[in-house]
Amino acid sequence: MARPFDDATRRNIADRCRAFARLPAGEPAPALKRAAVAIALAGAGDSSGGTALLLTMRAAGLRAHRGQWALPGGRCDQGETPVMAALRELHEELGLELEPDDVLGLLDDYPTRSGYLITPVVVWAAGSTEMSPNPAEVASVHRIALENIEQADAFDFTAIPESDRRVIRFRHAGQFIHAPTAALIYQFREVLGGRDTRVAELEQPVFAWK
């Protein structure tokens, strides 16, 4: 469906996020560190006038997960809530200065094989035209139209011999984007459709386990 980047769409998505029955947040397992990512909604940046989410390609010089697709985010600092961490990371990575009032909701926590418990924070990035990506962290920024993630064939599931859990993949620009990023985008897609779909058991490819 068409989702113009306007106040009506913001209200609709905020309502969907409020209606989402998020699983209760608990203390992470001792081996997991808290982290947060932003599902940042912005203008599509083209003549469609639609709404898109911001996806980054991580810089090649980063210590971990270099050159991989990611939502803006990172580890929570001492004393930070997931919302605070997501907003800080948006500023550090993309130069976007958003406020708590720009937060539309939170999705389920997702445990990663690399040792993090990620909280996805949905935010409305009205000032996204003023982005200034940090080249030390971000190689490129991409706007993924919400219409694209809502296509029936946008996601698929496959198996790997190392796990009995399904591996989720999101198709973008002729490539596959995997979990955790694909799992979080998938749950957001389901929220847009009014569905409480869980994703914590969706698997990541082996290269993302470290």
N, C-alpha and C positions, 0 to 999 in steps of 0.2 A: 504494500500500500504506500501511497505517497505520504511523506512526512516532511512538510516544509519547515524550515528553520525559523519558527516563530513562537509566540507566547502560547498559542493553542497547543502546539506540539509539546512544548515544555510542560504545560499543565497535564496533558495526557500521559506523558511518560512518568511524571511525578506521581500521578494517581496509580499507575501500574506498579511503580516501586513500592508505594504505600500498601497496596493490596497484596504484594508478594509476601508469603509466609516464610520469612527468613528463618533458618535453623538457629536455635539459641547459640550465642557465642560463648564458648567456654575457654578455660585455660588450655593453651596448646600443649601437646605432648612435650616432655622435657627436651627432646631432640629437635624440636621445631622452633624457629625464630619467627616472631611476628613481622609481617610485611603488609603493604597495601599497594594497590594499583588504582589508577583512575580510568574509568570508562568515560572519557571526556567527549561530550557531544558538541559538535561544532557545525558551522555551515559547510556544505559540500564543496564550496569553492569553485563551482561551475555555474552554468546557466540554469541548472535545474532548480536552484534555490532550496534544495533539500537539506536534510540533516544527515550528518556523518559522524562516525566515531574516529578518534585520532589513534593511529597505530604507528609505532616507531620501529626503525631498524637500529639495533644497538650498535654503537661504535666499535670498530675493529680493535681498538686499544684497550677495551675494558677487560678486567681480570676474569670475569665469569660471563658465560653466555654471550660472548662477543659475536657480532654479526647475525644475531637472531632477531626474529620479530618479537615485539613486546608491547604491552600497554605501559604508559608512563607509570613509574612507581619504584619502590624499593623497600628496604628494611625500615621498620619503625625505630626511631631513636628512643632513648630512655625517656619515659614519661609521655610519649606521644600516643594519641589515639590513632586508629586507622585513618580517620578523616583528616586529622592534622598532617599525618605522614603523606597521604595522597596529594593534598594541596601543596605541601612543601616540595614534593618531587615534581609536580607539574611546573612549579616555578623554576626549580633547579634545571630541569631537562628542557623545557620548552619556553621558559620566560613568561608563562601565564600566571597572573596574579588573581586567583579566585578566592572567594570568601565562603564561609560555612553556609551562607544563604544560597549559594550556587549548587549545593549538594542536593540531589534528588532522592537518593536512597542508597542502601547497601545490599549487596547480594551475599550468598553463602560464602563462608570461609572455604578455601581450597588448600589442602596439604600437598606440598610438592615433594618429589623424590630428592630434590637438592637441599631439603631441610628447612623449608619455610611454610608458614601458614598464612596464605594471602587473603586479605579482605578486599573485595572489589568495591570501589566507591563510585557511584554514578554521579557525574557533575555536568552542569550546563556551562559550556565555555563560550559565552556570548562574544568575548573579545579575542577570539582565536585568530583573527586577521592580523593581530599584533604579535604573533609568535616570534621568538628568537631562539631557535634550538641551540643547545650547548653542544658544540662539535666534539667535546671530550666524552660525551655520553651518547649522543644521538647522531647516527649517520644520515638518516633521512626521516621525514614525517609523511604519513600517508593518511588521506581522508577516505574512509570506507563508508560508502552510502548505506544507510540502514536498510534500504530496499535490497541491497546485495546480501546482507546477512539473513534476510527473511526469505530468500529464495529456497525452494524445497530441496535443491541439490547443493546448497552452500556448504553443508557439512557431510562428512561420511565417517564410517567407523571401520577399523580394521583390527587384525590380530597380530600379535608378535609372540614368538616362542618363549620370551623371558617373563611373560605375565599372562594370567588368565583374565585380566581386565581388558575391556575394549579401548583401543587407542582412537581418540577423536582427532579429526583433521578438518581444517577450514581451507577452502580453495580461494586463493587471491593472486591475481596477476600471474597465472600459470604456475604457481607454487603451492605447496601445502604448508599451512601454519598449524603447529601442533599445540597440545596442552603444555603448560597451563593456560596460555593465551587463548587457544581455541576453545577450551572448556568454559572459560569465563565469558567469552563473547557468545558462546552457545547459550549459556544460561540467561544472559541478557536478552538474546533473541526470544527465548521462551517467555521471559517476563513481558516483553512487548506484546506477545500473543496471549497474555493472561494465564500462563501456565506455570505452576510451581514444579519445575523440573530440577532434580538434583544432579550434580556433576562431580562430586568429590571422588567417586569411584572410577571416573573416566581416566584412562591411563595416558602417560606421557611416553614419547619414544625414548629409547635407551640413551641417546646422546644428551637428553635433558636431565638425566638422573644425577649428574654431578654439579 
